[in-house]
Amino acid sequence: MSILVTGKNGQIAKDIKDYFDLSFNGKRIFYLGREELDLKDKNKVDLFFSKNKIDYILHTSIIGGRRTKTDTFKDFYDNLTIFNNVYSHIDKIKLFVNFDSMASFDRRSNMNNIKEEQIFNSLPFDYYGLSKNLMTRIGLHKKFLNLRIFSCFSVNESNDRMIKGNILKCLSNQDIIINQNKKLDFVYSTDLMRVIEYFLANGMQKYNDYNVCYDEKYCLHKIAKIIKKQTGSNSQILITDKKNGISNTGDSSRINSLPINFIGLEAGIAEMVDKMRRKLWIFVW
């Protein structure tokens, strides 16, 4: 009996490995990347499932979605191919957990406390968002759980992401630069792991689609001030465009209905600052 985690080289899979390591309640965890299994190859995926008894799938594998690279139709097609090849084995398992994104909504308009059911009224214009949207629509199955992440912060995220990047800047006394101030839902990786842990232990609940976000909504300027406070930095916060940007926040009613204790954004940033300080100290030492 075991758990399959796809996309092992991505942030979420790395966060899962840091939290669960190699097992959960006696179940072995497979962390698979492209070098271990080409998920675009249906025959290889089918062979893997014929040789291994899998209880749960944590599907984090995804192509695209980065600001630094324009997504293509091939990315769109490959994402759906990968999803379909893995999803086709859902009848053999107990639970398929799909990690969704705010991009599955239409990001051209403001998302203020957007509810999960709005996914069926949304049609993203970009290839990455459209692939995410279709995965959610396809996954209408009693064993399919969709966890929508607006933005997740952890020590494993890229150095150019909002929270990690600005912690690094503050620790080196560089200024924080924000293009446009806006509200954006961030969730601390440990809280996401607690959500995963809950569903692995308890199975499906009332809904199969949850926004993983907090009640309180923060703007980027407020988050920057929290980072400054937690690092004790004298860095300046500079906003280059005074016009407010498009907000991306989700309704948290469904996730809050579950008995999960969250660390929260401010305490999560404090914990992350401590982890990064210790890593930097080890590096310097």
N, C-alpha and C positions, 0 to 999 in steps of 0.2 A: 504494500500500500504506500502511495507516495503523492507528492505534489509537484506539478510542473510549473516552473516560472520561465516564461519566454522573454527574450530580449535582455539577456543577462548583463550586457554592457551598458545599458541605460541607467539613468538615475534611480528610477523607482525600483528596478530589480536589485540594484546595489543597496538601496535602503532596506529592501526585504531581507537580503543576505546579512546585513549588519544586525538586523533586529532578530531574525529567526535562526541564523546560521544555517546548519545543514539538516535540521529536523523540526517538526512541530508535532507535539504529542505522540512521539514515536514514529511519525511518518517521515520518510526520507524526502528531501527536497532536491529536485533536479533543476539546476540553473543552466539553461541552454541559450547559446548565442549562435551566430551564423556558422562559426567554425565547428560547432558540435552537430548542428542540424539545420539544413536549409529548409526553412518553413515554406518557401515558395514551391518546393518539390513535393507534390501530393504523395507520390509513392514512398518517399523517405519518411514523411510524417505518418503515413499509414503503417509503415513497418515499425516505427518507434512505438506506436500505440499497441501493435500486436505483440511486441516483446516486453512491454512494461505496463503494469497495472497502475493506473493513475486515478486518484480520488478527486483531486482538485486541480484546476488550471488557473493560474494567475497570469493573464495575458497582458504583458507590458510592451511587447514588441511593436514597434511603429517606425515608419520612415517619414522624415520631413518634420515640419512644424517649427523650424528654426528661422529666426529673423534674418540670419546671415546667408540663407540659401533659398532660392525660389523653388517651390514645389512644382512637380511636373505631372502630366497624366500618367507616366510610368509609375511614379510614387503612389498615386491614387490606386492604380490597378494592382500594384504589388501589395499594398496594405490590405486590400479586399481579398486578394488571393491567399495571403498568409492567414488572415482571419478565417476565411472559409475552410481552409485545410485543417485548421485546429478545431474550429467550431463543429465540423462534421462529426467529431467524436464525442459530442456533448451527451449523447444517450448512454455512454459507457461510464460516466463519472457522476460525482455527487453535486459538484458546483463548478461553474465556469465564471470566473471573475474577470470582467473586462475593465480596463482603466481608460476612461473617457477623458475628454478635455472640454474646456469652455468653447473651444473652436467648433464643437459640434452644433453650437448655436450660430446665428448669423452675427458676426462681430462688427458689422458695419453700423449697427444701431446700439444704443445704450442697453446694457443688461443690468437692471437694478432689481436685485432679489428675484431673479428669474426662476420660475418653477420648472421642475423636471419635465412635466407634460408639454411644455412649450417646444420640446424637441420636435414634435410632430408639426409645428407651425414654422419651423426654421429650415432654410435651405442655404447653407454656406456657399459663398462664391469661390472659395479657394479649394484646391485639390485635397489638402490635408484635412481641413474642416469637413469637407463633404464625405471623405472616407470615414471619419469618426462618426458623423451623423448616421450614415448608412449602417455601420456596425451596430449602433444602438437600435435602429429600427429592425434589423435582421434578428437581433437577439431577443425576440419575444418568446421566451421559453421558460418553463417553470424552474429550470436549473441555471438560468442566466442572471447574473448580478452585474449591474453597470454602476461603477463608482466614478463620478465625474469630478475631476480635479481642475480647479480654476488656475491655481499655481501652487506648487509644493516646494518648500525650501528645506534644504539639508546640506550637510557638508559634502555630499556627493554631487550637488548640482554644479553647473559650469561657473567659472569665475566671473563671467559677464552677466550673471543673473542678478536681479534687483537686490535681494537680501544678502546673499553671500558676497557678491561683488562689492557692496557698500560696507559690509563688515570689514572686508580686506582693506578698503580705502580708509576707513576710520582708524583701523589699527596701524596704518602707516601715515596717518595725519593728512590724507588727501581729501579734497572737497567732494561732497556728494552732489552729483549733477542729475537733475530730473528734467526730462524733456517737457512733459506736460503732467500736471497734477491730476490724478483721477483716483476713483475708488477701485480697488482690485482685491479679490479674495485670495489670501495666501493661507495654506494650511501647513503646519509643521509635520515633517515626515513621521515622527513618532506617533502623532495622532492618527495619521493615515494607517500606520501599522496596527494601531489598536482597533481600527475599524476592520481591517483584514482579519486580525486575530479573532474578533467577535464573530464574524461570519463563518470562519473556518470551524469554530467551536460550536456554533448554534445553527448553522445552515440558513436557508432563505427565510426572510421575514415577510412583512406585509407587502412591501414593494420590491421591484427588481431594478429600480433606478434611483440612485441617491446622489444629490449634490454633497460633496465632502467639503464643508465650509463652516465657518463660525457665525454665531449670531451677530456679533459686533462687526461693523464694516469700517475699514481703515482706508484713508487716502494715502498715496505714496509719500506725501510730505510728513504725515503723522508717523508712518513706518520709519522714515529716515530719522525723525526725532527720537524714536525708540532705539534705533541702532546707535545713534550718538550717545544716548544716555547709558545704554548697556556697555558700550566700549569705553566710556569716559573720555571721548574724543573732543577736541576743539575744532573739528572740521566744520566748514560752512556748508549749508544746504542751498544750492543754487537751482532755480527753476528757469529754464531757458525760454519757454513759451508760457506766458501767463494765462492763456486760454485753457480751460479745463478740458481734459481728454475724455474719451468714451469710457464709461465705467463698465466693469465686468464683475458682477457679484451675483451670487445665487441664493435662493431661498433655502434656509437650513432646517425647516420644520421636520422633514422626514428623518434626517440624520440625528436630530435632537430627540426624537421619539425613542431612540435606542439607549439602553443603559450603559453608555460608554463615557468614561471620564476623560475629558480632553485637557491637555496641558495649556493650550491656547497660544495665541500669537506672541504676546509679550514675553511670557515665560519661555516659549519655544525659542525666541530670538536670544534670550539670555543664556539658555542652555547651549545654543549653537555657538555663541560667542565664546563660551567657556571651552567648548571642544576645539574650536579653531585656535584659540590662544595656546592650548596645550600642544596642538599639532605644530604651531609655529615655534613654540619653545623647544620642542624636540628637534625640529629642523635646524634651528640656530645652534642648539647645544651640540 
